[in-house]
Amino acid sequence: MPREVLRRMGGLGFLGLMYAPEHGGAGADPLTNLVFAEALSQSTFGGFIVTVLVHTDMASPHLHHAGNAAQLAQYMPGIIKGEAITAVAVTEPDAGSDVAGIRTRAERVGGGFLINGSKMFITNGVHADVYFVAAKTSREARGAHGISMFIVDKGTPGFRVGRALKKTGWLSSDTAELIFEDCRIPASNLLGRENEGFYSVVKNFQNERLMCGAMALGHATQAMRLTLEHVKQRQAFGKPLWDKQTIRQRLAMLSAKTEALRSYTYHCAWLMSQERDCVREISGLKALAGELVNEVLYTCQQFHGGMGYIRETAIERLWRDARILAIGGGATEVMLEEVAKRL
Ligand SMILES: Cc1cc2nc3c(=O)[nH]c(=O)nc-3n(C[C@H](O)[C@H](O)[C@H](O)COP(=O)(O)OP(=O)(O)OC[C@H]3O[C@@H](n4cnc5c(N)ncnc54)[C@H](O)[C@@H]3O)c2cc1C
């Protein structure tokens, strides 16, 4: 992802839509933010979309929600201008869905903290400038208790990128393993209240999952557009593929499902804008969107025939990029448990 594109988006005001005008943001509500995310998600490069949305809606919200005045003044202007790119580091090699199971530790030493551990699958992990890192800060506390969030700047001694990970899709997004070895940070880099980071992570999950819905919606919409164009011009057995009832009926059903997804996504953003409890709705959205986008992409790729399997086509890229939407940011099964708990 060329940095220049992110700086230009920052210059246009796209990277701080929901943030305070005093830091350069637009003070917009979740519905406005979703309009932008849906428009951004019309790109057929999922890696580009996620690079931006992790920065705007998954990583920097940790600072927005929990940062004190000094932290906001120091970091927010650069984040909104696209000069400082952010990443959020929660997942570890042995703890993904089970956030409370993380093992990275931050221990109070002198006037600061010493972080030790590793993080896995971190989007923007290689190229970010500022990282919001979850670590255990209490040896006694069990499960969700005793986790805190920290700001770690790139270049802090003891913090390094272990390796850039090779993925199936999202090829223009960088994903990394991060290593912390006696990484010393000042106490002022604690984000929010000590030992209450888990609740901050879970709170931010809601907007993050709404954005996953927007990405799925964008991919499904583009896949449908590409496929309708293709089947209307591609001839087989003397007629366009569109003339085959089985093809057009399956596309008609997918079109209806995609429209339903759009309405549900906007409904969730409206619930958020009203500050209502919407964990059940958003977890359901994440589960539905992640599965539906894969159903749409499978069928759209199928109707492209052999070309749907060739790397030079957008439909093939979308098919690869869609896969992660049922896994990352809350895998389908985990989301369904969140829904079930509330039924
Ligand atoms: C490309 C990519 C980018 C990512 N970016 C980030 C990032 O920026 N920051 C970050 O912190 N993380 C990031 N992640 C991590 C991502 O959120 C996790 O991979 C995801 O939450 C799943 O966790 P896991 O991989 O540990 O799978 P696991 O938790 O091991 O789950 C494996 C399978 O078991 C199922 N499962 C787990 N628990 C249950 C249960 N209770 N009931 C039923 N089924 C269950 C899951 O649904 C899944 O199908 C990224 C991952 C990828 C691949």
The ligand as a MOL file (V3000), in Angstrom:
LIG
                    3D

  0  0  0     0  0            999 V3000
M  V30 BEGIN CTAB
M  V30 COUNTS 53 58 0 0 0
M  V30 BEGIN ATOM
M  V30 1 C -5.2050 -11.7990 7.7100 0
M  V30 2 C -5.4970 -11.6510 9.1610 0
M  V30 3 C -5.4790 -10.3960 9.7570 0
M  V30 4 C -5.7180 -10.2540 11.1290 0
M  V30 5 N -5.5630 -9.0240 11.7200 0
M  V30 6 C -5.5480 -8.9410 13.0870 0
M  V30 7 C -5.1710 -7.7160 13.7510 0
M  V30 8 O -4.9230 -6.7030 13.1050 0
M  V30 9 N -5.1090 -7.7040 15.1020 0
M  V30 10 C -5.4000 -8.8020 15.8640 0
M  V30 11 O -5.3070 -8.7250 17.0830 0
M  V30 12 N -5.7690 -9.9790 15.2670 0
M  V30 13 C -5.8340 -10.0610 13.9110 0
M  V30 14 N -6.1780 -11.2520 13.2970 0
M  V30 15 C -6.5460 -12.3980 14.1270 0
M  V30 16 C -7.9850 -12.8670 13.9390 0
M  V30 17 O -8.8910 -11.9760 14.5270 0
M  V30 18 C -8.0660 -14.2980 14.4930 0
M  V30 19 O -7.3540 -15.1230 13.5830 0
M  V30 20 C -9.4710 -14.7880 14.6610 0
M  V30 21 O -10.1110 -14.0840 15.7050 0
M  V30 22 C -9.5390 -16.2890 14.9640 0
M  V30 23 O -8.6450 -16.6180 15.9980 0
M  V30 24 P -7.6180 -17.8420 15.8110 0
M  V30 25 O -6.9280 -17.6590 14.5240 0
M  V30 26 O -6.7880 -17.9460 17.0320 0
M  V30 27 O -8.5350 -19.1050 15.6810 0
M  V30 28 P -9.0790 -20.0260 16.8920 0
M  V30 29 O -9.5340 -19.1590 18.0070 0
M  V30 30 O -8.0510 -21.0560 17.1920 0
M  V30 31 O -10.3480 -20.6940 16.2200 0
M  V30 32 C -10.2200 -21.7790 15.3080 0
M  V30 33 C -11.6040 -22.2620 14.9440 0
M  V30 34 O -12.2870 -22.7000 16.1080 0
M  V30 35 C -13.5310 -22.0280 16.2210 0
M  V30 36 N -13.8250 -21.7570 17.6380 0
M  V30 37 C -13.0670 -21.0970 18.5450 0
M  V30 38 N -13.7160 -21.0020 19.7070 0
M  V30 39 C -14.9310 -21.6040 19.5410 0
M  V30 40 C -16.0690 -21.8120 20.3740 0
M  V30 41 N -16.1060 -21.3490 21.6460 0
M  V30 42 N -17.1210 -22.4790 19.8630 0
M  V30 43 C -17.1170 -22.9340 18.5760 0
M  V30 44 N -16.0810 -22.7570 17.7240 0
M  V30 45 C -14.9860 -22.0960 18.2080 0
M  V30 46 C -13.3520 -20.7280 15.4840 0
M  V30 47 O -14.5970 -20.2070 15.0590 0
M  V30 48 C -12.4900 -21.1630 14.3250 0
M  V30 49 O -13.3120 -21.7260 13.3150 0
M  V30 50 C -6.0060 -11.3990 11.9190 0
M  V30 51 C -6.0520 -12.6620 11.2980 0
M  V30 52 C -5.7850 -12.8000 9.9570 0
M  V30 53 C -5.7670 -14.1770 9.3610 0
M  V30 END ATOM
M  V30 BEGIN BOND
M  V30 1 1 1 2
M  V30 2 1 2 3
M  V30 3 2 2 52
M  V30 4 2 3 4
M  V30 5 1 4 5
M  V30 6 1 4 50
M  V30 7 2 5 6
M  V30 8 1 6 7
M  V30 9 1 6 13
M  V30 10 2 7 8
M  V30 11 1 7 9
M  V30 12 1 9 10
M  V30 13 2 10 11
M  V30 14 1 10 12
M  V30 15 2 12 13
M  V30 16 1 13 14
M  V30 17 1 14 15
M  V30 18 1 14 50
M  V30 19 1 15 16
M  V30 20 1 16 17
M  V30 21 1 16 18
M  V30 22 1 18 19
M  V30 23 1 18 20
M  V30 24 1 20 21
M  V30 25 1 20 22
M  V30 26 1 22 23
M  V30 27 1 23 24
M  V30 28 2 24 25
M  V30 29 1 24 26
M  V30 30 1 24 27
M  V30 31 1 27 28
M  V30 32 2 28 29
M  V30 33 1 28 30
M  V30 34 1 28 31
M  V30 35 1 31 32
M  V30 36 1 32 33
M  V30 37 1 33 34
M  V30 38 1 33 48
M  V30 39 1 34 35
M  V30 40 1 35 36
M  V30 41 1 35 46
M  V30 42 1 36 37
M  V30 43 1 36 45
M  V30 44 2 37 38
M  V30 45 1 38 39
M  V30 46 1 39 40
M  V30 47 2 39 45
M  V30 48 1 40 41
M  V30 49 2 40 42
M  V30 50 1 42 43
M  V30 51 2 43 44
M  V30 52 1 44 45
M  V30 53 1 46 47
M  V30 54 1 46 48
M  V30 55 1 48 49
M  V30 56 2 50 51
M  V30 57 1 51 52
M  V30 58 1 52 53
M  V30 END BOND
M  V30 END CTAB
M  END
